[in-house]
């Protein structure tokens, strides 16, 4: 379980994409778990396919619920879209982007009562 996917070099590239959340001055509440620990746990869940309630808190320092909430928070903030665009831009600049093998996914919805 200790195979390192999120290296220091990769974290240095990803950290600027993650929004910094200011801590409230009055009634600050509990300190947030570090973004790097949460991202490591999210990547671990993506690689292993286990459920969020099975994330080993002792290994990452973050619970599965925390990771799930932060994943949704980052999705809302557009972190994953910016990451995707950044990676595509770097691949295109390096000449490694091969769109001949691209896959487009779609869904089909029935229009009931001849809806638009």
Secondary structure, DSSP 8 states (H G I E B T S, - for coil): -----S-HHHHHHHGGGS------SSS--S----HHHHHHHHHHHHHH---GGG--HHHHSS-HHHHHHHHHHHHHHTHHHHHHHHHHHHHHHHT---GGG----------GGG--
